[in-house]
Amino acid sequence: MELACLDLLNSDWRDWRCPGRRTDRLEDPKWVRRLLDRWNLTVARPLDARASEMLTELRSVLRRLVDDFRSGKPLDRADVARLDAAMAAVPVCRRLHQEGNRCRLSTEPVSRDWAWVAAEIAASFAGLVECGDPGRLKACENPECLWVFYDESRNRSRRWCDATECGDLIRVRRFRARQRAERSGPKRCAP
């Protein structure tokens, strides 16, 4: 399941190979443009300090809410109120579109600004909480990564954001640790 809220959460990027190395992708205009393009969020103004601060705060709120949702705890009321405030900050209008003999109702923002982007991202999380399975929302088990993803595997067994990157890295590390343990194990004396 691809969601805008997961992309925002994962914008706090951690290098899955190097402990402690992090990058805030909200500071990269190219990454922000790709995020907007991917989710059809057209904004006329570039990301400024105020908008960046708003998205960074939303990302922190989403991280806490994701952790609560995944663990089965009730969502923190203050964080839900912040999420609701982000969604309510943008007035919308409804329009009826006729397509042949059928009509379609759409909801469109009055203004396409950064508050609208935050509202759409917040709404994607609200949709996840409404329809998603908390047991399928996971964080990569690579402690250097912690990428958030929705596990759509049949048996819910996915453990890593990417089995060929983080998965292989962790398996190799565990293998090498076992090899070292076997080599440094108790030495036997010859009779």
N, C-alpha and C positions, 0 to 999 in steps of 0.2 A: 504494500500500500504506500503510495507516494503522497505525501502531504506537505504543504507549505510550512506548517509548524515544525515538521521534522527537519526541513532544510534550515530554518532559522536556528533551531537547537544545535544543529551540527555545524553552524557557522563559527562556533567556538571550537576550532579545529585543533586536535592534538595529534602530533606526529606519532603514528602507531609503531614506528621503529625506534624512536629516540625518546626516552623518558624525559618529561619536563618541557619538551618543546611544543609550544602552542602558538597559534596564529588566530587573530580575530579577523575573520573573513569579511566582516562588515566594514573593515578599513580598506578593503580592496574594491575599487570602483568597478572593475571588470567582473568580479564575482557577484557584486550586488546587481549589476545589469543582467547577468545570466539568471539570477534568482527571479528578478522581475519578469524577464522574458519567459521563463519556464512556466510561471503561474499567471501570465497575461495581466500583469499589474503595471499598467502604463502610467508613469509619473513624469510630469514635465520638468520638475526641478531635480537637480542632482542631490544626493544624500548630503545633508549638512549636519553640523554638530548636534543640533536639537533633534533631528530625525534619528540620527545614529544613537543618541542617548535613549530615545523612546524605544527603538528596536532592541537595544542592549538590555533595557529594563524588562521588556516583554520576554526576551530570551531567558532571563533569570526567573521570571514568574513561571514560564512554561517548564523550565527544568525542575522546579520544585513540584509543580502540578504533575508532571510526568512521573516523578519519583513516587508521589502519593498514589497516583492511579495504578502504576505497576505493582506497588506493594499491597494494593487492596485497601489502603487507608482512605478515610473520607478526605475529599479535597479540602485544603486549607481555605477557610471562608474569606480571609483577606485577599488571598491570591485569586480566588474566583471573582471577588469584587473588582480586582484590578483587570482581570480578563473581560468581565462584563463592561467595565468602563471603556476599555479599548474598542470593543465592538459597538458600544453606544455612541462613541465620539464622532461617528460619521453618519450624517443624515442620508437616507436613501429615498429613491422614488421608484414606484412600480410603473412599468410600461407594458402595454399589450401589443404584441407583434403578430400580425396576420401573415401566415405562410400558407398560401393556397386556401383551402377550405378549413384549415386548422388555425388555432390561435395559441400563442405561447406567452406566458407571463414572465417578465424578467424584473429583477431588482437591480437597480443601478445606483451608484453613488452620485450624490449631488456634486461632489468635488473629488477628483482623482489626485489625492495628495498622499503624503507619507502616513497621515493618520488612517487613511483608507487602507494602505498597505498593511499597517499594523492590525486593523480591524479584520481584514481578510485572513491574515495569518492566525489571529486569535480565533476566528470562526472555524478555521480548519481544525484547530485543536478541540473546540467545542463539539464539532462533528465526530471527531475521533472518540471523545469521551462518551458521546451519546450512542454511537453504533459499534465502536471497537471493543475488542476483548482485551482486558488488562493483561492477561497472561501472554498475549502475543506482542505486547509492546516491551521491547528489551533494549538493554545497553550492551554493546560489544563486551565480551569477557576479557578482551585484552585491556589490562589496567592502564596502558598508555593511550588507549584510543577512546573508549566509552561512547562511541558513535551510537545514536539512538535510531532504532529501526523497528518496523512492524514485521514480525515473523509470520510469513504466509505459508510456511512449510506445512505439509499435511500433518505431521506428528508433533509440531511445535518444538522441534529439537534444534533449531538454528541457534548458534551460540555467538557467532562473530558477525560483524558487519559484512565481511567478505572472507569466505573460506580460503581463498587462495592468497590473501595478504595476511590479515591478522590471524586467521586460523592456522595457516602454515607456520607463521612466525612462532606462535605459542606452542604448536606441536613440536617444532624443532627445539625450542628452548627446553621443553619438558624432556625430550629425548636426551639432549646434552646433559641436563641435570642428572638424569638417571645414569648416564654413562660415567659422569664424574663420581657419583655416589658409589657405583660399582668398583671403580678404580681405587677410590680412597677408603673402601670398606675395610673391615677387619682383615689383617694379614694373617695367614696361616703359617705356622712354623713347621718346618720339615721334621719328621720324627727322627 
